[in-house]
Amino acid sequence: MRFDILTIFPNIFDSYLNESIIKRAIEAGHIEIHVHNIRDYTKDKHGKVDDIPYGGGPGMVMTPQPLYDCIQAVKKENPGPLIYMSPRGKTLTQAKATKMAKNGNKGFILLCGRYEGIDQRIIDLCVDEELSIGKYVLTGGELPAMVFVDVVSRLIPGVLGDDESSAEESFSPALKGKKEYPHYTRPASFKGLEVPEILRSGDHTKIKKWRENNCS
Ligand SMILES: C[S@@+](CC[C@H](N)C(=O)[O-])C[C@H]1O[C@@H](n2cnc3c(N)ncnc32)[C@H](O)[C@@H]1O
């Protein structure tokens, strides 16, 4: 699966996407991530990518020209839908991410907004879907794009090892959409709190039942 991320702050992605499961997924060829600097496409002689809003009001708006040219260039490399990360979009859920992870060989182009957002004409002309990661406003679309890459990637077959499978995680069909049971590891006693006896019993039928009863 190929992800192309369009941003004016490409360096933000250097650390998170180069660690742990995402790093391994890239190395194993399950996913590819390409980060593009929208500013590289501006025709403004001062390198500007934002301007004041028509109608007045606070803040700046990302101008359409660099966004449009960047999108057209990336679309040649990635046939997948263009998703604008936006608090106005539909909320990204586990169920939605599961569907997204099955989009075959197509990838995704993720557009990160800044300032007050992007010029509406880019949404009208180019955006296939607006997605929000929750009912709050962040400074930019970079964290939402990383959330999207993370949640979708871990649902692609092969990205997680058997010991890390997503099949029985919170919100999965196996847990009937519920949240996962509590986890414990060694030591058996910590600061006066004991690991539940059943989990130490070795009785797998009882452990399974305990876990089912402790999903919320
Ligand atoms: C400061 S926000 C703009 C908020 C916008 N003026 C509003 O009130 O809806 C700048 C950018 O951050 C991103 N963003 C902020 N919150 C988000 C969220 N909850 N989900 C997805 N993207 C978000 C979007 O790309 C947005 O264009």
The ligand as an ORCA input file, in Angstrom:
! r2SCAN-3c Opt
* xyz 0 1
  C      -6.163     24.794     12.733
  S      -6.836     23.560     11.765
  C      -8.132     24.401     10.926
  C      -9.430     24.323     11.655
  C     -10.587     24.972     10.876
  N     -10.423     26.390     10.815
  C     -11.893     24.613     11.571
  O     -12.347     25.362     12.417
  O     -12.457     23.545     11.258
  C      -5.608     23.340     10.521
  C      -5.610     21.973      9.851
  O      -5.413     20.964     10.824
  C      -6.009     19.753     10.399
  N      -6.870     19.253     11.484
  C      -7.125     19.895     12.650
  N      -7.903     19.161     13.439
  C      -8.142     18.008     12.798
  C      -8.894     16.851     13.107
  N      -9.559     16.734     14.251
  N      -8.911     15.838     12.214
  C      -8.252     15.952     11.044
  N      -7.540     17.032     10.682
  C      -7.478     18.056     11.549
  C      -6.747     20.064      9.097
  O      -5.951     19.625      8.010
  C      -6.879     21.563      9.124
  O      -6.915     22.115      7.847
*
